[in-house]
């Protein structure tokens, strides 16, 4: 019995040792697996690179990629502008009609068409943010649009979201814009005074970041964002102000420019078109302060200016002709009534300050009319020519 017990205890010990060995092996295998997984796990940098590459790959354009066509919010004579998913600019010197031009655009969006400006959207929602004027002046936008369109209050209030924001700080204006766009989901956003969104329009970093953020916002929300910015103060400088204006003009799909004539006609032109250039359109204020179409008046004024310019050019050509003829006739007279053609050409070149080809062509044009060529000598009349 004792021998059997001894063998049994030995077997038990051996079994325990075998089990312990198996457990130890399993533990080692588990540790190896954990270590292996840790070694094979991508680093944070590798993971970020992978995610970034996936994002870029999703943006790749290929031959079979279908890109939706551009969706203009407005058009003039069939040429669209202020496309959705894009930012745009409106520029001018101070008091040249930027806000009024946008009132006409707003009236067209709400009513379908105003003058030659036509809406390409069906009953769009418009968000208008004014960062420069007081509330009483901003309210005039509604008054003017009501007079132009005849729309009732209920329709305007459900299609126009108008906010005077000049009390807001530049640090919050972009977030406020995001919040309002998210709330109302407009198709067209007008920022009258985008300069207030930055601490300085000459801050290149802030300007680039703002325009980038607006580009992202309009694509995310499928809307058109129209930004109003003054031109530089110099009369001959048509560029929008500072780095902000430079970046905006580079990124904008459309840049409209407003110019007021001495007669008070404000003309809107497309100064920086990315695609087709929008035809110019004009308006003015009548005696009662109403905004009225002025295209016919502008065309008439242009025709009158063109006619006046042509008349001035004709008079200048006549003065030039008479001056050159006088030089030629004087030279012939001082030379006894006859002069060699080559010599006359040289004298005309010197006294009139013109090229040889021009002097030669002028003399040739007068032969048989006021000048006569006899054997290479030029005379001022046929009688004198016969005397020689």
Backbone torsions as a table, in degrees:
resi	resn	phi	psi	omega
1	UNK	NA	-42.8	-179.4
2	UNK	-64.1	-39.2	178.6
3	UNK	-62.6	-42.5	179.1
4	UNK	-65.1	-39.4	178.7
5	UNK	-63.1	-39.0	-178.8
6	UNK	-63.0	-44.3	179.9
7	UNK	-64.8	-39.4	-179.7
8	UNK	-64.3	-43.8	178.3
9	UNK	-63.0	-37.6	179.6
10	UNK	-65.9	-41.5	179.0
11	UNK	-63.6	-42.1	179.9
12	UNK	-61.6	-42.2	-179.7
13	UNK	-62.7	-41.4	-179.8
14	UNK	-64.5	-40.5	178.2
15	UNK	-62.4	-42.1	179.0
16	UNK	-61.9	-43.3	-179.4
17	UNK	-64.2	-40.6	178.6
18	UNK	-63.9	-43.4	179.2
19	UNK	-62.5	-43.5	178.9
20	UNK	-61.5	-39.3	179.0
21	UNK	-64.9	-40.9	178.9
22	UNK	-63.6	-42.8	179.0
23	UNK	-62.2	-41.8	-179.7
24	UNK	-64.2	-40.8	178.4
25	UNK	-64.5	-43.1	178.3
26	UNK	-61.8	-40.9	179.0
27	UNK	-62.6	-42.6	179.8
28	UNK	-64.7	-40.5	178.3
29	UNK	-63.9	-41.4	179.2
30	UNK	-62.2	-45.2	178.2
31	UNK	-61.5	-41.5	179.9
32	UNK	-62.6	-42.1	178.5
33	UNK	-62.7	-44.5	-179.9
34	UNK	-61.9	-45.4	179.6
35	UNK	-63.8	-41.2	179.9
36	UNK	-63.1	-43.8	178.3
37	UNK	-62.8	-40.1	179.4
38	UNK	-64.0	-40.3	-179.4
39	UNK	-66.5	-39.6	-177.4
40	UNK	-81.0	-12.7	-179.3
41	UNK	-67.1	130.0	-179.9
42	UNK	-65.2	147.1	176.8
43	UNK	-70.8	166.1	178.5
44	UNK	-59.6	-38.5	179.3
45	UNK	-65.4	-42.4	179.0
46	UNK	-65.4	-38.2	179.4
47	UNK	-65.6	-42.2	178.4
48	UNK	-63.9	-40.5	178.6
49	UNK	-63.2	-41.8	179.8
50	UNK	-62.9	-43.9	179.9
51	UNK	-67.1	-39.3	179.9
52	UNK	-65.7	-41.5	179.5
53	UNK	-64.4	-39.2	178.4
54	UNK	-62.5	-39.3	177.8
55	UNK	-63.7	-45.4	-179.6
56	UNK	-65.8	-40.2	178.7
57	UNK	-61.3	-35.1	179.6
58	UNK	-67.2	-18.4	-178.5
59	UNK	-95.8	-3.6	-176.0
60	UNK	-66.1	136.9	175.4
61	UNK	-101.0	133.5	178.9
62	UNK	-126.0	175.8	-176.9
63	UNK	-59.6	-31.1	-178.3
64	UNK	-94.4	1.6	-179.2
65	UNK	-67.0	129.6	177.5
66	UNK	-96.2	115.2	178.6
67	UNK	-104.4	124.5	-179.4
68	UNK	-58.9	142.8	179.1
69	UNK	-66.2	157.9	179.0
70	UNK	-64.2	141.9	-179.0
71	UNK	-116.4	93.1	178.6
72	UNK	-70.3	143.8	176.4
73	UNK	-81.3	-32.9	-175.9
74	UNK	-137.8	166.8	175.7
75	UNK	-151.2	156.8	171.3
76	UNK	-129.5	120.5	-178.9
77	UNK	53.4	37.9	176.6
78	UNK	85.3	-3.1	178.5
79	UNK	-98.9	117.7	-174.4
80	UNK	-81.1	156.3	174.1
81	UNK	-154.3	170.5	-175.8
82	UNK	55.7	56.0	-178.5
83	UNK	-67.2	150.1	174.6
84	UNK	-68.7	161.5	-178.3
85	UNK	65.2	23.2	-176.6
86	UNK	-150.4	160.4	175.0
87	UNK	-105.9	156.1	-174.9
88	UNK	-142.6	168.3	-178.6
89	UNK	-132.0	149.9	170.8
90	UNK	-129.9	124.7	-174.7
91	UNK	-131.3	158.4	176.0
92	UNK	179.2	167.6	167.9
93	UNK	-70.2	172.6	178.7
94	UNK	-63.9	141.4	175.5
95	UNK	61.1	36.4	179.4
96	UNK	-108.9	7.7	171.2
97	UNK	101.2	18.7	-178.3
98	UNK	-61.2	-51.4	-177.2
99	UNK	-65.0	-38.7	179.4
100	UNK	-64.9	-40.1	176.8
101	UNK	-59.8	-39.5	179.4
102	UNK	-71.7	-27.9	173.6
103	UNK	-62.8	-39.3	178.0
104	UNK	-65.9	-41.4	176.0
105	UNK	-60.9	-42.2	178.7
106	UNK	-64.0	-44.1	179.1
107	UNK	-61.2	-38.8	178.0
108	UNK	-65.9	-42.3	-179.9
109	UNK	-62.8	-39.2	-176.1
110	UNK	-80.1	-33.7	-174.1
111	UNK	-106.9	-10.9	-179.3
112	UNK	108.0	-41.0	178.2
113	UNK	-162.0	141.9	174.2
114	UNK	-138.8	117.5	-173.1
115	UNK	58.3	-123.4	178.9
116	UNK	-96.8	-0.3	-179.1
117	UNK	-88.1	123.3	-174.1
118	UNK	-120.1	140.7	175.9
119	UNK	-78.7	138.5	175.5
120	UNK	-106.0	7.1	-179.4
121	UNK	-117.7	149.2	179.4
122	UNK	-90.8	110.5	178.2
123	UNK	45.2	59.4	-178.6
124	UNK	-71.7	157.0	171.1
125	UNK	-94.0	136.6	-176.6
126	UNK	-122.8	127.4	175.0
127	UNK	-106.9	121.0	-177.6
128	UNK	-118.0	119.3	179.0
129	UNK	-113.3	119.0	178.6
130	UNK	-109.5	119.0	-176.0
131	UNK	-103.1	3.7	-172.4
132	UNK	-120.0	-33.4	-173.2
133	UNK	-97.9	157.0	174.9
134	UNK	-74.0	163.7	-172.9
135	UNK	-58.0	-38.8	-178.4
136	UNK	-62.1	-38.5	179.3
137	UNK	-73.7	-36.9	178.6
138	UNK	-65.8	-35.6	179.1
139	UNK	-61.1	-26.8	179.1
140	UNK	-61.7	-22.7	176.4
141	UNK	-58.8	-44.9	179.2
142	UNK	-65.4	-44.3	-179.2
143	UNK	-59.7	-45.6	-178.5
144	UNK	-65.9	-41.7	-179.4
145	UNK	-66.7	-36.2	176.6
146	UNK	-62.2	-43.8	-180.0
147	UNK	-65.2	-40.6	-177.4
148	UNK	-71.1	-36.9	-171.3
149	UNK	-102.1	-28.2	-174.7
150	UNK	74.2	12.1	179.5
151	UNK	-71.9	150.8	-179.2
152	UNK	-82.7	167.2	-175.6
153	UNK	-60.4	-41.5	-175.9
154	UNK	-61.9	-43.4	-179.4
155	UNK	-65.9	-45.3	-179.5
156	UNK	-61.5	-44.6	-176.3
157	UNK	-67.9	-24.3	179.1
158	UNK	-92.4	-7.0	-178.6
159	UNK	-121.1	-11.8	178.5
160	UNK	-124.1	124.0	174.0
161	UNK	-111.9	105.9	-171.9
162	UNK	-112.0	124.8	-175.5
163	UNK	-131.8	122.0	169.7
164	UNK	-84.9	117.0	-172.0
165	UNK	-120.8	23.7	-175.7
166	UNK	-69.1	-14.4	175.9
167	UNK	-79.5	-14.5	-175.4
168	UNK	-81.2	150.4	-179.3
169	UNK	-88.3	150.7	-178.4
170	UNK	-58.9	-25.7	-177.9
171	UNK	-68.8	-21.3	-177.1
172	UNK	-112.0	-12.1	-171.2
173	UNK	-61.8	-39.9	179.8
174	UNK	-66.1	-43.4	177.6
175	UNK	-64.7	-36.9	177.6
176	UNK	-63.6	-40.1	178.8
177	UNK	-63.7	-45.4	177.5
178	UNK	-57.7	-43.6	-177.7
179	UNK	-62.9	-44.3	-178.4
180	UNK	-70.6	-38.4	177.0
181	UNK	-64.9	-41.6	177.0
182	UNK	-63.9	-33.5	-179.4
183	UNK	-73.4	-45.2	-171.4
184	UNK	-102.6	-17.4	179.8
185	UNK	53.2	54.7	-179.1
186	UNK	-76.4	155.3	173.2
187	UNK	-85.8	-29.3	-179.4
188	UNK	-128.8	131.4	177.5
189	UNK	-120.7	127.7	177.7
190	UNK	-113.2	121.6	176.2
191	UNK	-109.7	97.4	-178.6
192	UNK	-87.4	93.0	-177.4
193	UNK	112.1	53.6	-178.6
194	UNK	-67.3	-15.9	-179.9
195	UNK	-61.3	-25.4	-179.2
196	UNK	-74.4	-5.4	-179.9
197	UNK	-83.5	-6.8	179.9
198	UNK	-128.9	156.3	178.2
199	UNK	-67.3	-35.1	178.6
200	UNK	-149.6	134.1	179.4
201	UNK	-72.4	-5.2	175.5
202	UNK	-99.6	3.2	175.9
203	UNK	-82.2	105.0	-173.7
204	UNK	-64.8	-41.1	-177.3
205	UNK	-65.1	-48.1	-179.6
206	UNK	-64.9	-39.1	-178.4
207	UNK	-64.0	-46.4	179.9
208	UNK	-64.4	-39.4	-179.6
209	UNK	-66.6	-41.0	180.0
210	UNK	-62.6	-48.7	-178.6
211	UNK	-63.8	-38.6	176.2
212	UNK	-60.9	-46.1	-178.8
213	UNK	-63.1	-38.2	179.1
214	UNK	-68.6	-37.6	176.7
215	UNK	-62.0	-45.9	178.8
216	UNK	-62.0	-42.5	-177.3
217	UNK	-63.2	-44.7	-177.3
218	UNK	-68.7	-31.0	177.2
219	UNK	-74.5	-40.2	179.4
220	UNK	-64.1	-38.6	-174.5
221	UNK	-101.0	3.0	176.9
222	UNK	53.0	56.7	-179.5
223	UNK	-138.4	167.4	174.8
224	UNK	-102.0	129.1	179.0
225	UNK	-114.1	113.8	-177.0
226	UNK	-102.9	122.8	-174.7
227	UNK	-112.5	127.2	179.7
228	UNK	-98.0	129.4	-178.6
229	UNK	-146.9	136.5	179.1
230	UNK	-67.8	154.2	169.2
231	UNK	-80.0	166.2	174.3
232	UNK	-61.2	156.1	-171.5
233	UNK	-71.2	-30.6	-178.7
234	UNK	-58.4	135.2	-174.0
235	UNK	-59.7	-34.8	-177.1
236	UNK	-95.0	7.9	-179.8
237	UNK	-106.7	107.8	-176.9
238	UNK	-93.8	4.4	-178.5
239	UNK	-76.3	147.4	174.7
240	UNK	-70.4	154.3	-168.7
241	UNK	-64.2	133.5	167.6
242	UNK	61.3	-165.7	177.9
243	UNK	-63.4	-33.2	179.2
244	UNK	-60.7	-44.4	178.9
245	UNK	-65.3	-39.0	179.4
246	UNK	-62.8	-47.7	-178.3
247	UNK	-67.1	-40.3	179.7
248	UNK	-63.9	-43.7	-179.2
249	UNK	-65.0	-33.0	178.8
250	UNK	-71.2	-35.5	-174.5
251	UNK	-91.0	-23.7	-171.2
252	UNK	-67.9	139.9	173.9
253	UNK	-73.8	-35.2	178.9
254	UNK	-138.6	137.8	170.4
255	UNK	-126.3	116.4	176.2
256	UNK	-97.0	144.2	179.2
257	UNK	-124.0	136.7	179.7
258	UNK	-110.2	134.6	177.4
259	UNK	-136.4	133.4	179.8
260	UNK	-104.4	130.5	178.6
261	UNK	-83.6	171.4	177.4
262	UNK	-63.5	-24.5	178.6
263	UNK	-84.1	0.2	178.3
264	UNK	86.6	8.7	177.7
265	UNK	-85.0	124.3	179.0
266	UNK	-99.4	123.1	-178.3
267	UNK	-114.0	132.5	179.8
268	UNK	-104.7	123.1	178.4
269	UNK	-124.5	160.0	177.0
270	UNK	-96.4	101.8	-172.6
271	UNK	-82.3	-30.3	-176.8
272	UNK	-134.2	74.2	-178.8
273	UNK	-79.3	138.6	173.6
274	UNK	-83.2	-33.4	178.3
275	UNK	-121.5	-118.1	179.8
276	UNK	-76.7	144.0	-179.7
277	UNK	-83.6	126.7	179.2
278	UNK	-67.4	131.9	177.8
279	UNK	-59.8	148.5	179.1
280	UNK	-67.3	149.4	174.3
281	UNK	-141.6	151.9	-169.4
282	UNK	-133.1	156.4	176.8
283	UNK	-153.4	170.0	176.6
284	UNK	-157.1	176.1	174.8
285	UNK	-101.8	133.8	176.4
286	UNK	-82.9	-174.4	-176.1
287	UNK	-62.4	-23.9	-179.6
288	UNK	-95.8	5.2	179.2
289	UNK	83.8	10.4	178.1
290	UNK	-82.8	147.4	176.8
291	UNK	-82.7	121.8	-176.9
292	UNK	-129.6	157.7	178.0
293	UNK	-66.9	136.4	-179.6
294	UNK	-130.3	21.3	-179.4
295	UNK	-61.9	-44.0	-178.8
296	UNK	-63.8	-41.5	179.4
297	UNK	-65.7	-39.9	179.1
298	UNK	-63.6	-44.6	-179.5
299	UNK	-63.4	-38.7	177.6
300	UNK	-65.0	-42.2	178.9
301	UNK	-64.6	-38.5	178.5
302	UNK	-65.7	-39.9	178.9
303	UNK	-64.4	-40.6	179.0
304	UNK	-66.9	-40.4	178.3
305	UNK	-65.6	-39.0	179.5
306	UNK	-65.3	-42.8	178.4
307	UNK	-64.4	-42.2	179.2
308	UNK	-63.9	-41.2	179.3
309	UNK	-65.0	-41.6	178.4
310	UNK	-64.1	-38.8	177.7
311	UNK	-64.6	-42.3	177.9
312	UNK	-62.5	-41.2	179.6
313	UNK	-64.9	-39.6	178.4
314	UNK	-64.8	-41.6	179.0
315	UNK	-65.6	-38.5	178.4
316	UNK	-66.3	-40.7	177.2
317	UNK	-62.4	-39.0	179.5
318	UNK	-66.1	-41.3	178.3
319	UNK	-63.5	-41.7	178.7
320	UNK	-63.5	-43.3	179.8
321	UNK	-60.7	-47.2	-178.0
322	UNK	-64.7	-38.0	179.6
323	UNK	-64.8	-44.4	-179.4
324	UNK	-68.4	-39.2	178.9
325	UNK	-64.6	-38.7	178.7
326	UNK	-62.9	-40.0	177.3
327	UNK	-61.5	-44.0	-177.9
328	UNK	-65.9	-48.3	-177.8
329	UNK	-65.3	-37.7	177.8
330	UNK	-64.4	-41.7	179.6
331	UNK	-63.9	-40.6	179.3
332	UNK	-66.0	-44.6	-179.9
333	UNK	-61.6	-46.8	-177.9
334	UNK	-67.1	-18.0	179.7
335	UNK	-98.6	17.8	175.8
336	UNK	84.9	18.0	176.2
337	UNK	94.8	1.7	-179.8
338	UNK	-155.9	140.3	-178.5
339	UNK	-151.0	147.8	177.8
340	UNK	-65.7	141.2	-176.4
341	UNK	-59.3	-41.7	-179.5
342	UNK	-62.9	-42.9	179.8
343	UNK	-65.6	-40.7	179.2
344	UNK	-63.2	-40.1	178.5
345	UNK	-61.4	-43.4	180.0
346	UNK	-64.3	-40.0	179.7
347	UNK	-66.5	-40.6	178.2
348	UNK	-64.8	-40.7	177.6
349	UNK	-58.3	-46.0	-174.7
350	UNK	-68.6	-48.3	-174.2
351	UNK	-76.1	-32.3	-179.2
352	UNK	-92.1	-13.6	-179.3
353	UNK	67.1	43.1	-178.0
354	UNK	-122.6	167.5	-178.6
355	UNK	-74.7	161.7	-179.5
356	UNK	-59.6	-43.6	-178.1
357	UNK	-62.6	-38.2	-179.9
358	UNK	-68.5	-44.4	179.3
359	UNK	-63.5	-44.3	-180.0
360	UNK	-63.4	-41.3	-179.8
361	UNK	-65.7	-37.6	179.9
362	UNK	-64.6	-48.4	-180.0
363	UNK	-60.2	-41.5	179.3
364	UNK	-62.1	-38.7	-178.5
365	UNK	-67.5	-20.6	-177.7
366	UNK	-95.8	-9.0	179.5
367	UNK	-65.1	127.5	-179.0
368	UNK	90.6	-9.4	179.4
369	UNK	-110.8	-69.4	177.3
370	UNK	-114.2	-11.8	-180.0
371	UNK	-125.5	154.9	-178.4
372	UNK	-136.4	132.2	-177.6
373	UNK	-105.6	116.7	176.1
374	UNK	-121.4	107.5	178.6
375	UNK	53.4	43.2	175.0
376	UNK	85.1	0.6	176.0
377	UNK	-110.9	141.4	-175.8
378	UNK	-101.1	131.2	178.9
379	UNK	-121.5	158.2	-176.8
380	UNK	-93.3	-9.4	178.2
381	UNK	-155.7	154.7	-179.5
382	UNK	-64.9	-30.7	179.2
383	UNK	-65.0	-44.1	179.6
384	UNK	-65.9	-38.8	-179.9
385	UNK	-62.4	-38.4	-179.7
386	UNK	-69.6	-31.0	179.8
387	UNK	-65.3	-27.8	-180.0
388	UNK	-86.4	NA	NA
